[in-house]
Amino acid sequence: MLAVQRDDDVAAFEALFRKYVQQVAGFARSMVGSNARAEELAQEAFVRVYRTRRRYEPRARFATWLYRIVTNLCVSEVRRAEHRLNVSPRGGRADDPPPDPGDLADPDGRSGEDDLLARERMDTIRRALSGLPAQQRAALWLARVEGFSYEEVAHTLGCSVSAVKSLIHRATVTLRDRMAAYD
């Protein structure tokens, strides 16, 4: 990032993009529930990274700064009334294409019934996650999936470490309670 900032190094920016775009899109997908919109938000995040490259200060990891940008974009998206109105019952947006049956095939060769139960369980988990408040979902994802420390999550979300601990605890308890109903 320092090369991008100092020298407008396009190759360095492309390397950052290749390194982080899939992770950022996955995070955005967990926040907004739409593959297409998640990809748009990931691209918008990198546009903002490039536009604001002069303001980057290497006090924390680049990923922390990047995820702060992505989190802000995702929280804004989730708050939009249009998003709330277009969410479909299967967890994605109403305009998302149906899943490709080939993507649902299990390479371990489970039975059709096992596949169905696994898909239902995943749908339940997605619904439970999408029902969490955006800050709780972001804190949980950053800490548990991306492996950020609580300090990095706090910096990314613009809150204190104790607030992060509270967000993650509340998210975990809520998910556990929601999932217990399905066991």
Beta strands, then each sheet from edge to edge (+ up, - down):
end
